């Protein structure tokens, strides 16, 4: 952006963007000509797309957490000045996508509501007006992060959530077109 507004700080160029609110992540994606993925789109990609049944792994890329994800146990063993790790340091999933389990949990577009039945094709969540009418105040994040101590938090099926104006060193986002 103008004046380097969206530029990475020196030394952070290869690290995932963290400390970003849902609003900031959404605004960046819109500015860059894309969007935050819906929760269904995120899970489809994390599971390996159309190969979901052939590769029905616990984590994005496999069943061995340490092979595919940065999480509390293996991050603490690193001689790094950061808890967040350089992207792509673990094995990708079958689509070649890295870090969908662990490193930084990722904001998705959806509000936290009942997750739709799997039989629906590309379900979308509530609109902002629908969420407001139901008093829903949390946005969904997926994938788990370096801060998680429970391996279940990094499974591709696991949902978590936070207030959309919260940004921490373990929450980032993934850009979608």
N, C-alpha and C positions, 0 to 999 in steps of 0.2 A: 504494500500500500504506500501511499504518499508519505515521504519522510521515514520510510522503514517501519511504519506502524506495526506491520505483521512480521517483521524480520526476527529471526532467532537471535538470541544473545550469543556472543562469541563463546565457543566451547560447548554450546547446547544444541548445535545444528543437527546432530544425529539422535537426539533423545526425543521421545514422544512429548507432545505438548501436554503439560499438566497445569494445575493451578488455574484452570479455566472453568467458569460457570457454564451451565447449560446454555444460558443466553449468549455468552461469548462464543461458545462452540457453534451454536446455530447461526449467529451473525457472521462468523468467519466463513462457514460453508456457503451461505447465501452470497456473500461478497465474492467468493471464488467461483461462483457459478454452479454450485452443487447443493447438497443438503446433508443433514444428518440422516443416517439410515433409519428406517422404522425398526422396531424390535424384531419383526418377522424377517426383514431383509438382513439384519445383523446376524440372526441365528442361522439363516440359510447359508450365508457366507462362512460363518464359523464352522458349520457342520460339513462344509465341502461342496455346497451347491447340489447339483443333481445326483451326486454320488452319496447322498446321505445314508442310504440303506447299505451300500457296499462298505462304507467307512463310518459306521456309527460309533464314533469314539466318545469317551467321557470328556476329553478336552479337545480343543481345536488343534488337530494334527496327530493325536494319538492317545493312548491310555496311560502312558508313563508321564506323569506331570513334569518331572525334572527335565525331560527331553524337549518339551514344547512351551514351557512357561517359566517366567520369573515370578517367584512368590517369596514370602518372608524367609523361609529356610535357606534357599539357595542364594538369595540376594545378600543375606548377612555374611555369606562365605566369600563374597567378592571384595577385592581390594579397590573399591570404587569410592569416589567422593559423593556419589549420588546413590539413592535407593533405587530410583528409576534407572533402567538399563538402556543401552544403545539398542535401537530397534533392529530386529532380525538376528538376534544372538542365539535364538533357539530354533528348532525345526519348524518349518511352515506346515500348513495343512495341505490337503491334496490340490487345492486351487493355487498354491504358492503364496498364500496370505500368512504373514507372520503376526505373532503377538495378539491373537484374538483371545487367548487364555493367558492371563497374567500380565505383568509389567504395569500397564495402566488400565483400570476399568474404563469403559467407554460409554459416554452419553449416547443415547439413541433418541429419536424424535418423540417417542410415546410417553404419555402420562401413565403413572402406575394405576392400573385397573385390572380387572379380571383378564387373564391371558386367553385369547380366543382359541377355539377348537382347532387342532392341527389340520382338519379336513378343509378348512378355508384356504383359498389361494391368495397369498400375499395380503393377509389381513392388515388393516390399519387401525390405529387406536382412536381414542377420543379426540374430538376437536377441542380447542381451547375453551369454547363456550360450554361444551358438554362436560368437560372436567370441572369448570367453575360451578356448573349447576349441581354436580355431584360432590362438591367440596373436596375435590382431589387436588392435592398441592405438591405431589412428588413427581419427578421425572425418573424414568428408568435408566439404569446403567447396567452394562453387561460385561462379562469376561473376567471379573476379578482382577486383583492387582498384586504388586510386589508386597503390599502391606498385609495380605491375607495369610493367616496361619492355618485355616481350615481348607483342605484341598477341595471340599465340596463347593466352596465359593468360586472356584475357577472352572467348574464344569460348564459346558456349552448350554445346558438347560437352566442354569441358575440365573435368577433375576434378583437384582438389588435396586435400590432407589435412593435418591437424595433430593433435598430441596433444590430447585433449579438455580438459585442464587449462591450456591455453595461451590467453591473451587478448592480442591486440596491437591497435594503432591502425589496422590494416587488415582486421580480422576482425569482422564483425557477424552479424546473423541476420535472418530474415524470419519473421513470425508467420503461421501458417496455422490455419484452422478446420476 
